[in-house]
């Protein structure tokens, strides 16, 4: 039997938990599809795009763009950006509507 000190044993357990968590995390494309599907179910409108997606320690965060009010001409339709929080498996935990804007509106203050 090989003796190990408590630090090595804890390090091994921590490493095993991190590997298990990484295996449970869906891929970025799966997270995007999941965000779109679940937000569609809640809002009754299909999102048009996912404008941002990033992994977090708690799962995923995404910004999803949704047409809220269709107008003619289409450039005057009202859009909304929703911030979505998903767990590592891709299940929706929370969402919040951020800014609303017309489809033709361009962000001018951003340097990106």
Biopython code that builds the backbone (N, CA, C, O; Angstrom):
import numpy as np
from Bio.PDB.StructureBuilder import StructureBuilder

atoms = [
    (1, "UNK", "N", (0.846, -1.175, 0.000)),
    (1, "UNK", "CA", (0.000, 0.000, 0.000)),
    (1, "UNK", "C", (0.891, 1.237, 0.000)),
    (1, "UNK", "O", (1.864, 1.310, 0.750)),
    (2, "UNK", "N", (0.556, 2.195, -0.837)),
    (2, "UNK", "CA", (1.326, 3.426, -0.941)),
    (2, "UNK", "C", (0.664, 4.483, -0.077)),
    (2, "UNK", "O", (-0.535, 4.739, -0.195)),
    (3, "UNK", "N", (1.437, 5.080, 0.773)),
    (3, "UNK", "CA", (0.908, 6.123, 1.657)),
    (3, "UNK", "C", (1.022, 7.472, 0.957)),
    (3, "UNK", "O", (2.033, 7.765, 0.320)),
    (4, "UNK", "N", (-0.015, 8.286, 1.080)),
    (4, "UNK", "CA", (0.018, 9.648, 0.532)),
    (4, "UNK", "C", (-0.385, 10.599, 1.641)),
    (4, "UNK", "O", (-1.118, 10.237, 2.561)),
    (5, "UNK", "N", (0.104, 11.808, 1.534)),
    (5, "UNK", "CA", (-0.313, 12.780, 2.542)),
    (5, "UNK", "C", (-1.670, 13.361, 2.162)),
    (5, "UNK", "O", (-2.143, 13.132, 1.048)),
    (6, "UNK", "N", (-2.286, 14.085, 3.037)),
    (6, "UNK", "CA", (-3.621, 14.633, 2.814)),
    (6, "UNK", "C", (-3.698, 15.577, 1.630)),
    (6, "UNK", "O", (-4.717, 15.609, 0.940)),
    (7, "UNK", "N", (-2.642, 16.350, 1.375)),
    (7, "UNK", "CA", (-2.656, 17.310, 0.262)),
    (7, "UNK", "C", (-2.732, 16.597, -1.079)),
    (7, "UNK", "O", (-3.505, 16.992, -1.951)),
    (8, "UNK", "N", (-1.938, 15.555, -1.246)),
    (8, "UNK", "CA", (-1.966, 14.815, -2.511)),
    (8, "UNK", "C", (-3.322, 14.169, -2.721)),
    (8, "UNK", "O", (-3.842, 14.165, -3.837)),
    (9, "UNK", "N", (-3.893, 13.628, -1.671)),
    (9, "UNK", "CA", (-5.200, 12.982, -1.756)),
    (9, "UNK", "C", (-6.274, 14.011, -2.129)),
    (9, "UNK", "O", (-7.106, 13.750, -2.998)),
    (10, "UNK", "N", (-6.259, 15.176, -1.475)),
    (10, "UNK", "CA", (-7.227, 16.241, -1.788)),
    (10, "UNK", "C", (-7.037, 16.737, -3.214)),
    (10, "UNK", "O", (-8.020, 16.989, -3.911)),
    (11, "UNK", "N", (-5.791, 16.882, -3.664)),
    (11, "UNK", "CA", (-5.497, 17.329, -5.019)),
    (11, "UNK", "C", (-6.094, 16.352, -6.032)),
    (11, "UNK", "O", (-6.652, 16.770, -7.046)),
    (12, "UNK", "N", (-5.978, 15.060, -5.759)),
    (12, "UNK", "CA", (-6.508, 14.033, -6.652)),
    (12, "UNK", "C", (-8.029, 14.110, -6.707)),
    (12, "UNK", "O", (-8.616, 14.034, -7.787)),
    (13, "UNK", "N", (-8.679, 14.261, -5.536)),
    (13, "UNK", "CA", (-10.142, 14.372, -5.506)),
    (13, "UNK", "C", (-10.605, 15.621, -6.252)),
    (13, "UNK", "O", (-11.579, 15.567, -7.003)),
    (14, "UNK", "N", (-9.919, 16.741, -6.053)),
    (14, "UNK", "CA", (-10.271, 17.987, -6.740)),
    (14, "UNK", "C", (-10.116, 17.837, -8.239)),
    (14, "UNK", "O", (-10.965, 18.300, -9.000)),
    (15, "UNK", "N", (-9.043, 17.196, -8.671)),
    (15, "UNK", "CA", (-8.808, 16.965, -10.095)),
    (15, "UNK", "C", (-9.896, 16.078, -10.682)),
    (15, "UNK", "O", (-10.352, 16.316, -11.800)),
    (16, "UNK", "N", (-10.315, 15.066, -9.947)),
    (16, "UNK", "CA", (-11.370, 14.161, -10.408)),
    (16, "UNK", "C", (-12.696, 14.900, -10.547)),
    (16, "UNK", "O", (-13.438, 14.666, -11.502)),
    (17, "UNK", "N", (-13.004, 15.801, -9.591)),
    (17, "UNK", "CA", (-14.243, 16.581, -9.677)),
    (17, "UNK", "C", (-14.221, 17.506, -10.886)),
    (17, "UNK", "O", (-15.231, 17.647, -11.575)),
    (18, "UNK", "N", (-13.080, 18.140, -11.153)),
    (18, "UNK", "CA", (-12.967, 19.039, -12.297)),
    (18, "UNK", "C", (-13.147, 18.273, -13.607)),
    (18, "UNK", "O", (-13.813, 18.759, -14.521)),
    (19, "UNK", "N", (-12.559, 17.080, -13.707)),
    (19, "UNK", "CA", (-12.716, 16.267, -14.914)),
    (19, "UNK", "C", (-14.178, 15.881, -15.111)),
    (19, "UNK", "O", (-14.691, 15.946, -16.229)),
    (20, "UNK", "N", (-14.855, 15.480, -14.030)),
    (20, "UNK", "CA", (-16.263, 15.097, -14.122)),
    (20, "UNK", "C", (-17.109, 16.289, -14.551)),
    (20, "UNK", "O", (-18.012, 16.142, -15.374)),
    (21, "UNK", "N", (-16.823, 17.473, -13.999)),
    (21, "UNK", "CA", (-17.581, 18.668, -14.368)),
    (21, "UNK", "C", (-17.361, 19.018, -15.833)),
    (21, "UNK", "O", (-18.303, 19.408, -16.523)),
    (22, "UNK", "N", (-16.128, 18.884, -16.316)),
    (22, "UNK", "CA", (-15.829, 19.185, -17.715)),
    (22, "UNK", "C", (-16.545, 18.211, -18.642)),
    (22, "UNK", "O", (-16.987, 18.598, -19.723)),
    (23, "UNK", "N", (-16.664, 16.952, -18.231)),
    (23, "UNK", "CA", (-17.356, 15.964, -19.049)),
    (23, "UNK", "C", (-18.856, 16.227, -19.082)),
    (23, "UNK", "O", (-19.508, 15.890, -20.070)),
    (24, "UNK", "N", (-19.424, 16.821, -18.030)),
    (24, "UNK", "CA", (-20.851, 17.118, -17.968)),
    (24, "UNK", "C", (-21.216, 18.371, -18.745)),
    (24, "UNK", "O", (-22.390, 18.572, -19.057)),
    (25, "UNK", "N", (-20.242, 19.225, -19.069)),
    (25, "UNK", "CA", (-20.496, 20.487, -19.762)),
    (25, "UNK", "C", (-20.778, 20.222, -21.241)),
    (25, "UNK", "O", (-20.032, 19.511, -21.914)),
    (26, "UNK", "N", (-21.879, 20.814, -21.735)),
    (26, "UNK", "CA", (-22.177, 20.693, -23.157)),
    (26, "UNK", "C", (-21.204, 21.566, -23.943)),
    (26, "UNK", "O", (-20.586, 22.473, -23.385)),
    (27, "UNK", "N", (-21.072, 21.295, -25.226)),
    (27, "UNK", "CA", (-20.199, 22.089, -26.084)),
    (27, "UNK", "C", (-20.840, 23.449, -26.362)),
    (27, "UNK", "O", (-22.023, 23.648, -26.088)),
    (28, "UNK", "N", (-20.066, 24.369, -26.898)),
    (28, "UNK", "CA", (-20.592, 25.704, -27.217)),
    (28, "UNK", "C", (-21.761, 25.632, -28.210)),
    (28, "UNK", "O", (-22.783, 26.275, -27.972)),
    (29, "UNK", "N", (-21.651, 24.876, -29.314)),
    (29, "UNK", "CA", (-22.810, 24.791, -30.221)),
    (29, "UNK", "C", (-24.052, 24.205, -29.543)),
    (29, "UNK", "O", (-25.171, 24.641, -29.815)),
    (30, "UNK", "N", (-23.857, 23.218, -28.662)),
    (30, "UNK", "CA", (-24.997, 22.643, -27.942)),
    (30, "UNK", "C", (-25.598, 23.662, -26.988)),
    (30, "UNK", "O", (-26.819, 23.726, -26.847)),
    (31, "UNK", "N", (-24.768, 24.456, -26.333)),
    (31, "UNK", "CA", (-25.258, 25.492, -25.429)),
    (31, "UNK", "C", (-26.058, 26.534, -26.203)),
    (31, "UNK", "O", (-27.097, 26.993, -25.729)),
    (32, "UNK", "N", (-25.578, 26.914, -27.401)),
    (32, "UNK", "CA", (-26.304, 27.885, -28.228)),
    (32, "UNK", "C", (-27.679, 27.341, -28.619)),
    (32, "UNK", "O", (-28.685, 28.038, -28.489)),
    (33, "UNK", "N", (-27.720, 26.103, -29.095)),
    (33, "UNK", "CA", (-29.000, 25.499, -29.487)),
    (33, "UNK", "C", (-29.941, 25.411, -28.290)),
    (33, "UNK", "O", (-31.136, 25.680, -28.411)),
    (34, "UNK", "N", (-29.405, 25.037, -27.151)),
    (34, "UNK", "CA", (-30.204, 24.908, -25.947)),
    (34, "UNK", "C", (-30.803, 26.250, -25.529)),
    (34, "UNK", "O", (-31.979, 26.327, -25.175)),
    (35, "UNK", "N", (-29.991, 27.304, -25.572)),
    (35, "UNK", "CA", (-30.473, 28.647, -25.216)),
    (35, "UNK", "C", (-31.611, 29.070, -26.142)),
    (35, "UNK", "O", (-32.622, 29.602, -25.685)),
    (36, "UNK", "N", (-31.446, 28.833, -27.440)),
    (36, "UNK", "CA", (-32.474, 29.213, -28.418)),
    (36, "UNK", "C", (-33.760, 28.431, -28.185)),
    (36, "UNK", "O", (-34.846, 29.011, -28.154)),
    (37, "UNK", "N", (-33.640, 27.110, -28.020)),
    (37, "UNK", "CA", (-34.829, 26.269, -27.832)),
    (37, "UNK", "C", (-35.609, 26.651, -26.577)),
    (37, "UNK", "O", (-36.832, 26.789, -26.618)),
    (38, "UNK", "N", (-34.910, 26.818, -25.481)),
    (38, "UNK", "CA", (-35.589, 27.099, -24.221)),
    (38, "UNK", "C", (-36.165, 28.502, -24.169)),
    (38, "UNK", "O", (-37.238, 28.707, -23.602)),
    (39, "UNK", "N", (-35.474, 29.468, -24.748)),
    (39, "UNK", "CA", (-36.002, 30.833, -24.773)),
    (39, "UNK", "C", (-37.223, 30.910, -25.696)),
    (39, "UNK", "O", (-38.170, 31.641, -25.406)),
    (40, "UNK", "N", (-37.208, 30.168, -26.797)),
    (40, "UNK", "CA", (-38.370, 30.107, -27.690)),
    (40, "UNK", "C", (-39.585, 29.610, -26.932)),
    (40, "UNK", "O", (-40.678, 30.162, -27.064)),
    (41, "UNK", "N", (-39.395, 28.570, -26.139)),
    (41, "UNK", "CA", (-40.500, 28.007, -25.361)),
    (41, "UNK", "C", (-41.055, 29.023, -24.367)),
    (41, "UNK", "O", (-42.270, 29.103, -24.185)),
    (42, "UNK", "N", (-40.193, 29.791, -23.727)),
    (42, "UNK", "CA", (-40.632, 30.752, -22.722)),
    (42, "UNK", "C", (-41.259, 32.009, -23.329)),
    (42, "UNK", "O", (-42.254, 32.520, -22.816)),
    (43, "UNK", "N", (-40.674, 32.504, -24.421)),
    (43, "UNK", "CA", (-41.132, 33.770, -24.999)),
    (43, "UNK", "C", (-42.214, 33.597, -26.060)),
    (43, "UNK", "O", (-42.964, 34.533, -26.337)),
    (44, "UNK", "N", (-42.301, 32.414, -26.653)),
    (44, "UNK", "CA", (-43.251, 32.204, -27.736)),
    (44, "UNK", "C", (-42.779, 32.802, -29.052)),
    (44, "UNK", "O", (-43.557, 32.903, -30.001)),
    (45, "UNK", "N", (-41.519, 33.196, -29.118)),
    (45, "UNK", "CA", (-40.903, 33.749, -30.332)),
    (45, "UNK", "C", (-39.536, 33.113, -30.490)),
    (45, "UNK", "O", (-38.811, 32.925, -29.513)),
    (46, "UNK", "N", (-39.190, 32.784, -31.717)),
    (46, "UNK", "CA", (-37.888, 32.180, -31.971)),
    (46, "UNK", "C", (-36.815, 33.260, -32.036)),
    (46, "UNK", "O", (-36.946, 34.206, -32.812)),
    (47, "UNK", "N", (-35.762, 33.140, -31.241)),
    (47, "UNK", "CA", (-34.651, 34.085, -31.328)),
    (47, "UNK", "C", (-34.025, 34.050, -32.717)),
    (47, "UNK", "O", (-34.036, 33.017, -33.386)),
    (48, "UNK", "N", (-33.487, 35.175, -33.138)),
    (48, "UNK", "CA", (-32.866, 35.256, -34.450)),
    (48, "UNK", "C", (-31.394, 34.895, -34.421)),
    (48, "UNK", "O", (-30.867, 34.372, -35.403)),
    (49, "UNK", "N", (-30.720, 35.167, -33.306)),
    (49, "UNK", "CA", (-29.297, 34.857, -33.240)),
    (49, "UNK", "C", (-28.813, 34.849, -31.803)),
    (49, "UNK", "O", (-29.456, 35.386, -30.901)),
    (50, "UNK", "N", (-27.667, 34.226, -31.618)),
    (50, "UNK", "CA", (-26.939, 34.306, -30.355)),
    (50, "UNK", "C", (-25.752, 35.206, -30.636)),
    (50, "UNK", "O", (-24.866, 34.843, -31.410)),
    (51, "UNK", "N", (-25.725, 36.386, -30.013)),
    (51, "UNK", "CA", (-24.676, 37.366, -30.320)),
    (51, "UNK", "C", (-23.451, 37.226, -29.429)),
    (51, "UNK", "O", (-22.399, 37.794, -29.722)),
    (52, "UNK", "N", (-23.584, 36.463, -28.330)),
    (52, "UNK", "CA", (-22.436, 36.232, -27.454)),
    (52, "UNK", "C", (-22.685, 34.950, -26.672)),
    (52, "UNK", "O", (-23.815, 34.630, -26.306)),
    (53, "UNK", "N", (-21.599, 34.229, -26.427)),
    (53, "UNK", "CA", (-21.668, 33.005, -25.632)),
    (53, "UNK", "C", (-20.336, 32.822, -24.946)),
    (53, "UNK", "O", (-19.288, 32.883, -25.589)),
    (54, "UNK", "N", (-20.367, 32.596, -23.628)),
    (54, "UNK", "CA", (-19.101, 32.364, -22.930)),
    (54, "UNK", "C", (-19.305, 31.359, -21.805)),
    (54, "UNK", "O", (-20.342, 31.356, -21.141)),
    (55, "UNK", "N", (-18.301, 30.503, -21.597)),
    (55, "UNK", "CA", (-18.370, 29.568, -20.485)),
    (55, "UNK", "C", (-18.093, 30.293, -19.170)),
    (55, "UNK", "O", (-17.303, 31.236, -19.126)),
    (56, "UNK", "N", (-18.733, 29.854, -18.125)),
    (56, "UNK", "CA", (-18.495, 30.390, -16.789)),
    (56, "UNK", "C", (-18.299, 29.207, -15.848)),
    (56, "UNK", "O", (-18.487, 28.056, -16.242)),
    (57, "UNK", "N", (-17.924, 29.491, -14.615)),
    (57, "UNK", "CA", (-17.773, 28.416, -13.636)),
    (57, "UNK", "C", (-19.112, 27.747, -13.346)),
    (57, "UNK", "O", (-19.155, 26.573, -12.977)),
    (58, "UNK", "N", (-20.200, 28.487, -13.512)),
    (58, "UNK", "CA", (-21.535, 27.959, -13.233)),
    (58, "UNK", "C", (-22.177, 27.314, -14.450)),
    (58, "UNK", "O", (-23.217, 26.670, -14.311)),
    (59, "UNK", "N", (-21.596, 27.462, -15.644)),
    (59, "UNK", "CA", (-22.181, 26.904, -16.863)),
    (59, "UNK", "C", (-21.874, 27.757, -18.073)),
    (59, "UNK", "O", (-20.735, 27.800, -18.538)),
    (60, "UNK", "N", (-22.906, 28.448, -18.593)),
    (60, "UNK", "CA", (-22.767, 29.290, -19.784)),
    (60, "UNK", "C", (-23.563, 30.564, -19.607)),
    (60, "UNK", "O", (-24.584, 30.573, -18.920)),
    (61, "UNK", "N", (-23.095, 31.656, -20.232)),
    (61, "UNK", "CA", (-23.866, 32.898, -20.341)),
    (61, "UNK", "C", (-23.950, 33.242, -21.817)),
    (61, "UNK", "O", (-22.970, 33.124, -22.552)),
    (62, "UNK", "N", (-25.135, 33.671, -22.245)),
    (62, "UNK", "CA", (-25.329, 34.003, -23.656)),
    (62, "UNK", "C", (-26.158, 35.270, -23.784)),
    (62, "UNK", "O", (-26.965, 35.589, -22.911)),
    (63, "UNK", "N", (-25.952, 35.986, -24.876)),
    (63, "UNK", "CA", (-26.821, 37.093, -25.278)),
    (63, "UNK", "C", (-27.560, 36.625, -26.516)),
    (63, "UNK", "O", (-26.949, 36.212, -27.502)),
    (64, "UNK", "N", (-28.879, 36.695, -26.456)),
    (64, "UNK", "CA", (-29.718, 36.187, -27.529)),
    (64, "UNK", "C", (-30.577, 37.329, -28.058)),
    (64, "UNK", "O", (-31.205, 38.055, -27.288)),
    (65, "UNK", "N", (-30.596, 37.477, -29.384)),
    (65, "UNK", "CA", (-31.347, 38.564, -30.024)),
    (65, "UNK", "C", (-32.707, 38.046, -30.507)),
    (65, "UNK", "O", (-32.787, 37.032, -31.201)),
    (66, "UNK", "N", (-33.782, 38.766, -30.125)),
    (66, "UNK", "CA", (-35.150, 38.353, -30.431)),
    (66, "UNK", "C", (-35.903, 39.524, -31.056)),
    (66, "UNK", "O", (-35.821, 40.651, -30.568)),
    (67, "UNK", "N", (-36.635, 39.255, -32.132)),
    (67, "UNK", "CA", (-37.524, 40.270, -32.699)),
    (67, "UNK", "C", (-38.788, 40.285, -31.850)),
    (67, "UNK", "O", (-39.504, 39.286, -31.786)),
    (68, "UNK", "N", (-39.065, 41.409, -31.198)),
    (68, "UNK", "CA", (-40.228, 41.499, -30.321)),
    (68, "UNK", "C", (-41.448, 42.107, -31.001)),
    (68, "UNK", "O", (-42.582, 41.793, -30.642)),
    (69, "UNK", "N", (-41.222, 42.964, -31.966)),
    (69, "UNK", "CA", (-42.330, 43.618, -32.641)),
    (69, "UNK", "C", (-41.983, 43.777, -34.111)),
    (69, "UNK", "O", (-41.073, 44.526, -34.466)),
    (70, "UNK", "N", (-42.714, 43.066, -34.966)),
    (70, "UNK", "CA", (-42.447, 43.129, -36.400)),
    (70, "UNK", "C", (-43.129, 44.356, -36.995)),
    (70, "UNK", "O", (-44.314, 44.602, -36.774)),
    (71, "UNK", "N", (-42.349, 45.114, -37.754)),
    (71, "UNK", "CA", (-42.876, 46.318, -38.406)),
    (71, "UNK", "C", (-42.461, 46.352, -39.860)),
    (71, "UNK", "O", (-41.555, 45.639, -40.290)),
    (72, "UNK", "N", (-43.147, 47.197, -40.602)),
    (72, "UNK", "CA", (-42.783, 47.428, -42.000)),
    (72, "UNK", "C", (-42.405, 48.892, -42.104)),
    (72, "UNK", "O", (-43.198, 49.747, -41.707)),
    (73, "UNK", "N", (-41.235, 49.219, -42.618)),
    (73, "UNK", "CA", (-40.239, 48.309, -43.166)),
    (73, "UNK", "C", (-39.565, 47.519, -42.048)),
    (73, "UNK", "O", (-39.589, 47.919, -40.884)),
    (74, "UNK", "N", (-38.966, 46.396, -42.422)),
    (74, "UNK", "CA", (-38.351, 45.496, -41.457)),
    (74, "UNK", "C", (-37.267, 46.175, -40.617)),
    (74, "UNK", "O", (-37.033, 45.787, -39.473)),
    (75, "UNK", "N", (-36.614, 47.179, -41.181)),
    (75, "UNK", "CA", (-35.558, 47.875, -40.439)),
    (75, "UNK", "C", (-36.099, 48.616, -39.218)),
    (75, "UNK", "O", (-35.322, 48.998, -38.342)),
    (76, "UNK", "N", (-37.407, 48.827, -39.140)),
    (76, "UNK", "CA", (-37.991, 49.501, -37.979)),
    (76, "UNK", "C", (-38.554, 48.508, -36.956)),
    (76, "UNK", "O", (-39.126, 48.930, -35.951)),
    (77, "UNK", "N", (-38.406, 47.220, -37.187)),
    (77, "UNK", "CA", (-38.849, 46.211, -36.221)),
    (77, "UNK", "C", (-38.095, 46.394, -34.907)),
    (77, "UNK", "O", (-36.932, 46.797, -34.899)),
    (78, "UNK", "N", (-38.774, 46.093, -33.791)),
    (78, "UNK", "CA", (-38.175, 46.247, -32.468)),
    (78, "UNK", "C", (-37.529, 44.929, -32.054)),
    (78, "UNK", "O", (-38.169, 43.878, -32.049)),
    (79, "UNK", "N", (-36.246, 45.011, -31.707)),
    (79, "UNK", "CA", (-35.462, 43.856, -31.280)),
    (79, "UNK", "C", (-35.178, 43.984, -29.787)),
    (79, "UNK", "O", (-35.263, 45.072, -29.217)),
    (80, "UNK", "N", (-34.842, 42.863, -29.165)),
    (80, "UNK", "CA", (-34.430, 42.870, -27.762)),
    (80, "UNK", "C", (-33.268, 41.908, -27.596)),
    (80, "UNK", "O", (-33.197, 40.869, -28.252)),
    (81, "UNK", "N", (-32.369, 42.275, -26.710)),
    (81, "UNK", "CA", (-31.236, 41.422, -26.381)),
    (81, "UNK", "C", (-31.498, 40.827, -25.002)),
    (81, "UNK", "O", (-31.691, 41.556, -24.030)),
    (82, "UNK", "N", (-31.502, 39.504, -24.924)),
    (82, "UNK", "CA", (-31.734, 38.800, -23.671)),
    (82, "UNK", "C", (-30.429, 38.203, -23.163)),
    (82, "UNK", "O", (-29.670, 37.608, -23.928)),
    (83, "UNK", "N", (-30.173, 38.366, -21.860)),
    (83, "UNK", "CA", (-29.040, 37.718, -21.218)),
    (83, "UNK", "C", (-29.571, 36.413, -20.631)),
    (83, "UNK", "O", (-30.531, 36.406, -19.860)),
    (84, "UNK", "N", (-28.924, 35.308, -21.013)),
    (84, "UNK", "CA", (-29.386, 33.977, -20.635)),
    (84, "UNK", "C", (-28.294, 33.278, -19.829)),
    (84, "UNK", "O", (-27.117, 33.354, -20.181)),
    (85, "UNK", "N", (-28.678, 32.601, -18.755)),
    (85, "UNK", "CA", (-27.743, 31.833, -17.942)),
    (85, "UNK", "C", (-28.147, 30.364, -18.037)),
    (85, "UNK", "O", (-29.295, 30.003, -17.778)),
    (86, "UNK", "N", (-27.178, 29.523, -18.412)),
    (86, "UNK", "CA", (-27.403, 28.086, -18.526)),
    (86, "UNK", "C", (-26.486, 27.351, -17.554)),
    (86, "UNK", "O", (-25.387, 27.818, -17.257)),
    (87, "UNK", "N", (-26.942, 26.197, -17.061)),
    (87, "UNK", "CA", (-26.057, 25.373, -16.246)),
    (87, "UNK", "C", (-25.092, 24.627, -17.172)),
    (87, "UNK", "O", (-25.230, 24.728, -18.391)),
    (88, "UNK", "N", (-24.125, 23.884, -16.637)),
    (88, "UNK", "CA", (-23.152, 23.200, -17.505)),
    (88, "UNK", "C", (-23.790, 22.220, -18.490)),
    (88, "UNK", "O", (-23.237, 21.973, -19.561)),
    (89, "UNK", "N", (-24.955, 21.659, -18.133)),
    (89, "UNK", "CA", (-25.638, 20.710, -19.005)),
    (89, "UNK", "C", (-26.496, 21.409, -20.057)),
    (89, "UNK", "O", (-27.090, 20.744, -20.905)),
    (90, "UNK", "N", (-26.569, 22.749, -20.013)),
    (90, "UNK", "CA", (-27.336, 23.494, -21.007)),
    (90, "UNK", "C", (-28.761, 23.813, -20.605)),
    (90, "UNK", "O", (-29.536, 24.282, -21.439)),
    (91, "UNK", "N", (-29.133, 23.576, -19.352)),
    (91, "UNK", "CA", (-30.486, 23.890, -18.902)),
    (91, "UNK", "C", (-30.561, 25.354, -18.493)),
    (91, "UNK", "O", (-29.688, 25.864, -17.790)),
    (92, "UNK", "N", (-31.612, 26.018, -18.942)),
    (92, "UNK", "CA", (-31.793, 27.436, -18.666)),
    (92, "UNK", "C", (-32.072, 27.655, -17.183)),
    (92, "UNK", "O", (-32.992, 27.059, -16.622)),
    (93, "UNK", "N", (-31.277, 28.508, -16.557)),
    (93, "UNK", "CA", (-31.458, 28.841, -15.144)),
    (93, "UNK", "C", (-32.138, 30.189, -14.974)),
    (93, "UNK", "O", (-32.945, 30.375, -14.063)),
    (94, "UNK", "N", (-31.804, 31.141, -15.866)),
    (94, "UNK", "CA", (-32.354, 32.488, -15.749)),
    (94, "UNK", "C", (-32.221, 33.209, -17.083)),
    (94, "UNK", "O", (-31.355, 32.894, -17.899)),
    (95, "UNK", "N", (-33.102, 34.185, -17.282)),
    (95, "UNK", "CA", (-32.952, 35.069, -18.431)),
    (95, "UNK", "C", (-33.493, 36.433, -18.050)),
    (95, "UNK", "O", (-34.346, 36.564, -17.172)),
    (96, "UNK", "N", (-32.976, 37.447, -18.733)),
    (96, "UNK", "CA", (-33.399, 38.815, -18.465)),
    (96, "UNK", "C", (-33.300, 39.617, -19.752)),
    (96, "UNK", "O", (-32.303, 39.545, -20.471)),
    (97, "UNK", "N", (-34.348, 40.382, -20.031)),
    (97, "UNK", "CA", (-34.292, 41.233, -21.216)),
    (97, "UNK", "C", (-33.426, 42.432, -20.897)),
    (97, "UNK", "O", (-33.626, 43.117, -19.894)),
    (98, "UNK", "N", (-32.466, 42.672, -21.761)),
    (98, "UNK", "CA", (-31.598, 43.827, -21.621)),
    (98, "UNK", "C", (-32.154, 44.976, -22.435)),
    (98, "UNK", "O", (-33.266, 45.446, -22.196)),
    (99, "UNK", "N", (-31.387, 45.410, -23.375)),
    (99, "UNK", "CA", (-31.805, 46.581, -24.147)),
    (99, "UNK", "C", (-32.759, 46.222, -25.282)),
    (99, "UNK", "O", (-32.748, 45.106, -25.799)),
    (100, "UNK", "N", (-33.583, 47.197, -25.652)),
    (100, "UNK", "CA", (-34.456, 47.091, -26.832)),
    (100, "UNK", "C", (-33.952, 48.108, -27.832)),
    (100, "UNK", "O", (-33.451, 49.167, -27.456)),
    (101, "UNK", "N", (-34.085, 47.783, -29.115)),
    (101, "UNK", "CA", (-33.569, 48.647, -30.164)),
    (101, "UNK", "C", (-34.270, 48.320, -31.477)),
    (101, "UNK", "O", (-34.861, 47.251, -31.629)),
    (102, "UNK", "N", (-34.197, 49.255, -32.424)),
    (102, "UNK", "CA", (-34.739, 48.948, -33.743)),
    (102, "UNK", "C", (-33.697, 48.153, -34.522)),
    (102, "UNK", "O", (-32.496, 48.290, -34.293)),
    (103, "UNK", "N", (-34.170, 47.329, -35.435)),
    (103, "UNK", "CA", (-33.272, 46.465, -36.195)),
    (103, "UNK", "C", (-32.181, 47.262, -36.908)),
    (103, "UNK", "O", (-31.052, 46.789, -37.036)),
    (104, "UNK", "N", (-32.509, 48.464, -37.369)),
    (104, "UNK", "CA", (-31.540, 49.264, -38.116)),
    (104, "UNK", "C", (-30.532, 49.976, -37.217)),
    (104, "UNK", "O", (-29.549, 50.533, -37.707)),
    (105, "UNK", "N", (-30.768, 49.962, -35.910)),
    (105, "UNK", "CA", (-29.888, 50.691, -34.984)),
    (105, "UNK", "C", (-28.513, 50.023, -34.909)),
    (105, "UNK", "O", (-28.394, 48.798, -34.860)),
    (106, "UNK", "N", (-27.490, 50.865, -34.900)),
    (106, "UNK", "CA", (-26.108, 50.391, -34.807)),
    (106, "UNK", "C", (-25.498, 50.955, -33.528)),
    (106, "UNK", "O", (-25.683, 52.131, -33.216)),
    (107, "UNK", "N", (-24.765, 50.110, -32.781)),
    (107, "UNK", "CA", (-24.050, 50.596, -31.608)),
    (107, "UNK", "C", (-22.931, 51.505, -32.055)),
    (107, "UNK", "O", (-22.078, 51.088, -32.838)),
    (108, "UNK", "N", (-22.910, 52.737, -31.581)),
    (108, "UNK", "CA", (-21.876, 53.681, -31.972)),
    (108, "UNK", "C", (-20.815, 53.871, -30.900)),
    (108, "UNK", "O", (-19.702, 54.302, -31.199)),
    (109, "UNK", "N", (-21.148, 53.554, -29.658)),
    (109, "UNK", "CA", (-20.216, 53.784, -28.556)),
    (109, "UNK", "C", (-19.245, 52.642, -28.331)),
    (109, "UNK", "O", (-18.315, 52.771, -27.535)),
    (110, "UNK", "N", (-19.441, 51.542, -29.008)),
    (110, "UNK", "CA", (-18.584, 50.368, -28.797)),
    (110, "UNK", "C", (-17.342, 50.434, -29.675)),
    (110, "UNK", "O", (-17.413, 50.820, -30.842)),
    (111, "UNK", "N", (-16.192, 50.049, -29.096)),
    (111, "UNK", "CA", (-14.950, 50.059, -29.862)),
    (111, "UNK", "C", (-14.633, 48.696, -30.429)),
    (111, "UNK", "O", (-13.583, 48.508, -31.043)),
    (112, "UNK", "N", (-15.539, 47.725, -30.230)),
    (112, "UNK", "CA", (-15.286, 46.374, -30.733)),
    (112, "UNK", "C", (-15.714, 46.210, -32.156)),
    (112, "UNK", "O", (-15.567, 45.128, -32.723)),
]
sb = StructureBuilder()
sb.init_structure("model")
sb.init_model(0)
sb.init_chain("A")
sb.init_seg("    ")
for serial, (resi, resn, name, xyz) in enumerate(atoms, 1):
    if name == "N":
        sb.init_residue(resn, " ", resi, " ")
    sb.init_atom(name, np.array(xyz, "f"), 0.0, 1.0, " ", f" {name:<3s}", serial, name[0])
structure = sb.get_structure()
